[in-house]
Amino acid sequence: MIAARRNEPEPGAAAAIVLKYGDHVIGSLRREPGEASPVSLWYDEAWRRAPGAFGLSAALPLRAEPHRGGAVRAWAEGQAPFGPARRAALGALSPPGARLHDDLFALLSQLGGDAPGAVRLAGSPESRLPRPGYRRLASLEAALASLETAPFLLGAAAGLSHTLSVDEPHQTPVAWLDEAATETGEPALALALYGAPSTHLLWLEPAARRGWLETRLFHLALARAAGLPTVEAWVGRSDAGRRWLLTERDDRAPRDGGWIRLHRETLLQGMGLGVEGRLGVAPNAPTALEEIFRWADAALPAPTRLMLLDVFLFHALIGAAAPFAHRIAFRLAPGAGGEAALALAPLSAVDGGGPGLAGPERRFPHRIGGASRPAERFTAARWRRFAERADLNPTFLLARLRRLGVAIQAEAPKVAEALAEQPSVESALIRYAARSAAAAAARALDRLDGADRSERAED
């Protein structure tokens, strides 16, 4: 059961969640009732001494003493749904006629069998559970219909224990066990049970957001064409007209005929900030963005810093909404002394403008320039001042802007034509997204270069 009062577990509730990497016990999350931070992290001694051992997060390095405080809670929050998805998950787990109270610890103990990243969260002894495995979906149509009311397909099968750090409930982890399609041309998908790793995410397009699928598909493809790492994505339409998007997970990889989990964390987890922290679920003020870049300068290797910068500049140039901090992730590899080396994980979504996401208040460039100054109105002087506040090299920043802006304009029409050939895609919406992105980049560069010419003339 989920606790009725914050930090006060119900009688019989789990006091610890075991953290496992493959067959290795990493350590445990433990309740700290009555403390300011209700969760602590304890690394197992055998794990700390194991070759290739790593910490859960760049903010939580290996050590003998337990970790307490905001960084632990930030990591735990980054393993669970939030916002509407959290409320929907609690509703799905509630017994008939009751409503479970929100308790992050209890939620993870129930849903952590297939969690983000490489670590599984076991709320009960795994010796009592059946072996991990898969159950093929007999009907994609039925699964899509269930997603309209059952977030993450919770309750669809015994042994379903998965969690995502998302605020959109109409999606679910699934396993694509082979590349073969069914006779109808749909992918052959399965549910991952009892902690087996899922491999992809299945999204149901919201009925009230026509164009959402094309916008997401196009911006992923455009980002990849511009040189950013992204996951692969596929689209389709069911016989009943439901439209779906299937994307690779950024924390899974094929190996030896199966799948393995990859160690990763989100930007918020790496910074030790939860979804309710100062950055929220998206950077929402110029000072927040500057803080991100200052953190990156201290925490990330140079290639990763450059790629992270390009992610933000790409969003700015296409006039997109903010790249949500829980969707920017880093893969962690063991480094010297157990410290983690971070590399940018493939983007699983680009939060773009276009159909269904109109409105200047949603546009990321305002986060840099203020409420009245989107990127297309930025002069070179404004970009330089922003770069200086964020401890970035202004000349280098302007060069990256121009390189990305030129690439966006060149690649947008080619990407649109390639996607428009797919039978389940509405080609008019794809071409609209392409024109919008290319025009936004052109306006931004015109403003940038025009201001540069004026400044040189004045000199």
Secondary structure, DSSP 8 states (H G I E B T S, - for coil): ---SBTTB--TT--SEEEEEETTEEEEEEEE-TTSSSSEEEEE-HHHHHSTT---SBTTB---SS-EESHHHHHHHHTTS--HHHHHHHHHHHS-TT------HHHHHHHHTTB-SSS-EEESS-GGGS---EEEE-S-HHHHHHHHTTSGGGTTSSTT--B--S-S--SEEEEEEEEEEE-TTS-EEEEEEETT----EEEEE--TT-TTHHHHHHHHHHHHHHTT--B--EEEEE-TTS-EEEEEE-TTEEEETTEEEE--EEEHHHHHT--TTSTTTTS--SHHHHHHHHHHHHHHS-HHHHHHHHHHHHHHHHTT-B---TTT-EEEEEE-GGG-EEEEE--BS-----STT---GGGBTHHHHH-TT--GGG--HHHHHHHHHHTT--HHHHHHHHHHHHHHHHHHHHHHHHHHHTSTTS-HHHHHHHHHHHHHHHHHHHHHHHHHHHHHHHH-
